[in-house]
Amino acid sequence: MSDFLGLLKFPQTIVNDFQRNEFLQQFRALEVSAENPFTVTMKLGKEKRSDAMNRLSHMWYSDCAKQGAEFDAGGIKSIAKHKWGVPIMREDESFNATWLKLIIGFPTYEEIMDFMPLLPVTSLMDNAQMSRYMNDFNRVMGVKYELTDPRMVGLNRELKN
């Protein structure tokens, strides 16, 4: 999808006035032309909290990639999974055993980053773990980057399980 859509390229579930107003502000800012057409689909429906957290995490990876330009969103996700996700998941015995098998050959940091996109980390998390992950990400990355407000996806500022 083109970058001209910004955060509107992500599905949005609107449940409050803040979200509606933010959506309308971004929507009004879109340039409409034959060269940049877009399709809008709206439907009624609730969203699971875990879906909102997942969408917000991807918005945050995109925010950091655009503002920092050192890594693309996938690179940011890999770094975040390694820095915050793996330590949380290593509390799980099964995950920890698998992780130890993966790193037994003493891979370099670069090699670990090569296999991070293939390793499920956040997709294995329950809501409490994902909340911890997101709060850790926000605490560190939110100092350097302007991250999408969690209220944009219907979550409170402080992500709780």
Buried (B, 14 or more C-beta within 10 A) or exposed (E): EEEEBBBBBBEBBBBEEEBEEBBEEBEEEEEEEEEEEBEEEEEEEEBEBBBBBBBBBBBBBBBBBBEEEEBBBEBBBBBBBBBBBBEBBBEBEEBEEBBEEEEEEEEEEEEBBEEBEEBEBBEBBEBEBBBBBBBBBBEEBBEEBEBBBBBBBBBEEEBEE
